[in-house]
Amino acid sequence: MNLPRRFLQFPALCALLLVSGFGTHAVVKAQESSAPMSAASVVKTHVYASLDPVPRGKEFQIALVVDIVNGYHMNSHKPLDSYLIPTTLTPQLPPGFTLAETIYPNGRNKTFPFSPDKPLNVYTGSVTLRLRLTAGEDAPLGTKSVPMTFRYQACNNSACLPPVKIPVSVEIKVAAAGAAARAVHPEIFAASSAK
Amino acid sequence: MRKFRCGWLLCAAALFASGLVTACRSSSASNSATSIQAAPDVTFKDLNGADVSLASLKGKVVLVNFWATWCEPCRSEIPVLIKLQDTYASKGFTMLGASMDDDGRKSIDPFMATTRFNVNGRDKAINYPVVLGTDAITDKFGGLLGMPTSYLISRDGKIVKKYIGVVNEADVVKDVESQL
């Protein structure tokens, strides 16, 4: 066998190997996409505070931005049936803070292949949950962590994942009453700034 | 020379085949298992607190369905499961609904008492045994990522198919019939 002829065989071989690799990859990917993910990996969360620092006696907000993986949804805070598990955000407030309100976005009525005639009220894509809080006159000065529990139950078009509780938290700086405070992340908090 | 070329081609074909095998293995972890394996030795509690072991159902074709009352896809497939029980129970088949509700009977009892499903235009209650599932039990099945997940078990106690997500009625009927 001379060298040029051997090289002539290479394109066919490479093509076969490529087809083998790509074909396998495509099949595996298609099957992986139909398998449910773990409940915790269905969302990415980001937490923000509206003021920096937060002066004592001042109202401020905390926002939890939830990015839901494409192809999945979660029940809204007000699902249409009582047996469905609602999305909730529950703060464990440190001393000196009071919760005025938890603001949940409206869900969207949507039908799914498993429920073509009966819509479900769900969150998809990116949603923002907000807490309206006040730092009291006795709130401890300095940096404080505000822990929260985010609970949700997600499904895709065919199967549901168990409900999960994810701990989230944000650090805020508490300053003396009357201290200058800067509004941060206006793109997130602007919609509720009138409150 | 021709021999040599054939060798290369065989080599490539083997690589492709091994890729397919890998893909098929991945399939068993995703939406259906085709490799036959023994069903785990597990014992459920029924709604009266009595033991129901899978071993006690040997000799029957069993479809174990892991579900929960809060799971809308699970509820949506129940009419199909009721029909399976209606049609095949007399031929050596049984459904076994394993509830994964965290609060067990607190959710299941009222559900069983009040919830009815439209089966061919008639309101019907669940007509098959419902038991309480646990994480320890699902672990023995290889873990449960989503619900519904169902396992078709042959008369001799082998898992012959795994379904993740809502079952396709035509497929599950064909699968059950193939085991009877």
Interface residues (C-beta under 8 A of the other chain):
Chain A: M1 R5 Q9 A12 L13 L16 L17 V19 S20 G21 G23 T24 V27 V28 Q31 E32 S34 A35 P36 M37 S38 Y83 L84 I85 F112 P113 F114 S115 L120 Q153 C155 N156 S158 A159 C160 L161 P162 P163
Chain B: M1 F4 R5 W8 L9 A12 A13 L15 F16 G19 L20 T22 A23 S26 S27 A29 S30 N31 A68 T69 W70 C71 E72 P73 C74 S76 E77 M100 S107 F111 L145 G146 M147 P148 T149 I164 G165 V166
